[in-house]
Amino acid sequence: MKTVKYNSESNAQFLDWAIHELWLKNDLQLARKLKMTSAHMSWIRSGKSPVGAIMIARLHSLLPNVSIKELVERSKYAQHT
């Protein structure tokens, strides 16, 4: 079984952007806002897990002025190495 590694630098940039947009201080606060575990946030930041559709949908509900299309585009750069 091949292990997929997502671009951790781009994932980190995407998470940092979301934290900034929501006026939060860290991944733990973002995880709580998105109703995700801090472990999952860590997996995304380290490139072990992708930015998924549920995260995009939850971010859109918190940032209604940012379109889903824009969130997907921002997250696409976080998906590929």
Stockholm file with secondary structure:
# STOCKHOLM 1.0

chainA/1-81         MKTVKYNSESNAQFLDWAIHELWLKNDLQLARKLKMTSAHMSWIRSGKSPVGAIMIARLHSLLPNVSIKELVERSKYAQHT
#=GR chainA/1-81 SS CCCCCCCHHHHHHHHHHHHHHTTCCSHHHHHHHTTCCHHHHHHHHHTSSCCCHHHHHHHHHHCTTSCHHHHHHHHHHHHCC
#=GC SS_cons        CCCCCCCHHHHHHHHHHHHHHTTCCSHHHHHHHTTCCHHHHHHHHHTSSCCCHHHHHHHHHHCTTSCHHHHHHHHHHHHCC
//
